[in-house]
Each structure stands twice: as C-alpha cells, then as structure tokens.
Amino acid sequence: MLSWVPFAMVRIVLFLSAGILLAIYNPESIDENILLLVLAILCILFFVSFLLSDQSAS
C-alpha cells in the first residue's frame, strides 16, 4: 500500500478535486438519481457504523 494513504487530508483533497474536475469537464457522465442513491446509502452506513462503534465503546 502507498505510504500517503493514512493521511486523511490528502485523500479528501484528491477526491474533492477529482469530483470538481469531473463536474467541470464532463457534467453529464453520472446520473443525478444514482448519485442521490449512493449518498443515501453512504449516510445510512455512516450512521450504522457510528451507532455500532458507540455501543462497543461502552
């Protein structure tokens, strides 16, 4: 694995800049309904993992 992977800010900046460049140069490449579905799934997974990690800490 690459040595810079643990740095969260590097990953955030790379994915943010990739998303911005995708939206500028090819805005019709991904359907909006698919993006909303992916966002909903990621939010649900985030809250489930938060609840599970909160229960294991106590």
Number of C-alpha atoms within 10 A of each C-alpha: 5 5 6 10 10 10 9 9 11 12 13 11 11 11 12 12 12 12 12 13 12 14 13 10 9 10 12 10 9 11 9 10 9 10 11 11 11 12 12 12 11 12 12 12 12 12 11 12 12 11 11 11 11 10 9 7 6 5
